[in-house]
Amino acid sequence: MDNLVKITIDGITVEVATGTSILNAARQIGGDIVPPAMCYYSKLEGSGGKCRTCIVKVSKGSEKDPRPMPKLVASCRTTVMDGMEVQNITSPEVLEARNGVVEMLLINHPLDCPVCDQAGECDLQNLSYEHGLQKTRYEFERRTFERIDIGEKIQLHMNRCILCYRCVFVADQITNKRVHGILNRGDHSEISTYIQAVVENDFSGNVIDVCPVGALTDRTFRFKNRVWFTKPVDAHRNCDHEKCDGKVTLWYKGADVLRVTARKDQFGEVESFICNTCRFDKKATSDWTIEQPTYISDTSVIASNHYETFMPLPVIKENLALQEANKVELEKTVKF
Amino acid sequence: MSRKLLLEHINVPGINTLEVYRQKGGYRAVEKAIKTLTPDEVVEEVKKSGLRGRGGAGFPTGMKWSFLAKPEGVARYLVCNADESEPGTFKDRYLMTNIPHALIEGMIVSSFALGANTSYIYVRGEMMPQIRILEKAIAEAKAAGFLGKNILGSGYDLELYVQPGGGAYICGEETALLESLEGKRGNPRIKPPFPAIAGLYGCPTVVNNVESIAAVVPIINDGGDEYAKIGIGRSTGTKLISASGNLVKPGVYEIELGLPVEEFIYSDEYCGGIANGKRLKATVAGGSSVPILPANLSLKYANGEPRLMSYESLAEGGFATGTMLGSGGFIAFDEDQCIVRNTWNFARFYHHESCGQCSPCREGTGWLEKVLHRLEYGHGKMSDIDLLVDVAKKIEGNTICPLGDAAAWPVASAIKHFRDEFEWHVKEPRKSQDGNYGIANYAVPIEKVVVAEV
């Protein structure tokens, strides 16, 4: 096979296409061995390599050149070679380095999760639960910025930003005009619009979805509710914007739609980018065709009071009489 | 007197003009290369010479050139990295100010070897006088027919441009330099792909230091084998050293690699010893990024043999007792200098110059700077010293570009060798503000270890 290469990650071998990154190969395997990624976004070209949380150890370069790589590499930007052997969670060196990176990400982060809208679906929160220290070793004042409203619908809270550049890539690649970017250098660099210009175009709302932390938040949802009290359902509408397919997740509280986001996959990436009309203006159930409850992973805090698809017990599956008795419930699994 | 190749005619009046430079044998290399050699033969000569990159990493130049991808129909570029901003290094500025034609000549020969028809010299933005000098020199060379269309009737075309830099240390990193040259924000690219495959505007590119390119001229004039005879071992040729600090005669010196460090500091031909009759406390051998060494380890190896100025000899002993030649920015500290303050100063520089792209460097350099500031001003704690070591370790090797390593090494090595001085700053905060720790035992010669015969 020419276009398939073999790669072993933490002892699990998988065959992937040439040119795949180590991270994407690991995602094909799935489970615990997938390195966390804060800045990489598979739908954005050129993203990745910056946050360094996805670093792994390459213990064998390839079949032809079995030397290990001298440094830990960013798995999102390193392509696989045939016969490559990678250690992620089996290497203490990687885990220690990753703990270091998480600590670095957190030293200037305000840790204001109790008042942050992203809490509950925040990549940094999940990462620091897994890799962070109990207390900080940083005893200095954290860098702070003023909150700024970039337009009617989006608020930028720079204190929380981890400078992943995802929103810059979205503005570059998804929208027709980029008016924001990185100003300054080093730890005083910030995402900003030049002289408080407004980010305003059809797809600008997607920066909220790609932001891994609570730096870019939806002003129509700010402080409305905690995400784990809302109930997500998949829905769609016929959107007349040519680039938007209208497939979204609605977040309900009672009978009200509190917010609309794009659908996210298991790695927190959106399936398709949605337009601002769908996101900000269509907040009535009558605007949408409801499909089903959104699948939420058990490990997420949002799943804590989430209704799932009815799963019939194994005993019911085998017994026809029981199936007949539970007919109404079983129909729900099909129809909902 | 050791041999001078680059600075041979430095004191000739008017050497910065084409006329005088020609009288002293200038542009012979261009004539020889373009008229009698093929590009591959030039690369072969440079390979034979064993020339190693003079910008800091010491990668063999000929090897780097042979890695350049040569797809059909795609332009190739040569970029000269004159974004010299490392604290303690000022050799390239000296060379460009005084003998600009040495660089222009080297650029023509190197571009010919690589098949580049457009080449750039990316000069640090603060060096405005040097930019004007280079532009004047390029105009002179063009008028004399060494640049432009159909050089010396050979059919080879070359345009040479000078680009003022964006004003950041990070733009001296080769991929950040290319980004900056393209007109973007100077952030280092994530490698691979390396510039030899996809560099400037996505085309194969070679980025070389000023001194490496200038050194190509004597290599072509005398032949690679002749050049390889100078120096010691795999460190061939001559190297410009920018000596600064508490020396009697600081300045730019051209040395043959393999010169003992002791001779470089104390002989009258070079630095002439430590100023004001003081004693040497520590040296930084290759610019601010390399590990700092106490006086005893600077002059001798841990086993008592003399240390030489060469890539291998300075690195002898690894990170435990060695350092690196780096870009040749030699800084000497006398007994009155405070190592903690100096380390803080370096950390402040790297904090200021970190590009902010990857997290360990962006956050870690600031953290190092703040802790060192606290230590220097007498507010430190004993645990801060171990904290510094740990933070430096978490930055090192986990970043996109080598700036993270460069920020971590001076701190880690200063604590390794001068830990008692750091501890003194914690234990005696008041005294550390008024006086300094002094030389302690940092200059006590290391006894030569005699291996007992069994």
Interface residues (C-beta under 8 A of the other chain):
Chain A: G48 G49 K50 C51 R52 T53 I55 K71 L72 A74 R77 T79 A97 G100 V101 E103 M104 L105 I107 N108 R137 Y138 F140 I162 L163 Y165 G181 I182 N184 R185 G186 D187 H188 S189
Chain B: A168 I170 R185 I190 P192 H351 H352 E353 S354 C355 G356 Q357 C358 S359 P360 R362 E363 G364 T365 G366 W367 K370 L387 K393 K394 I395 G397 N398 T399 I400
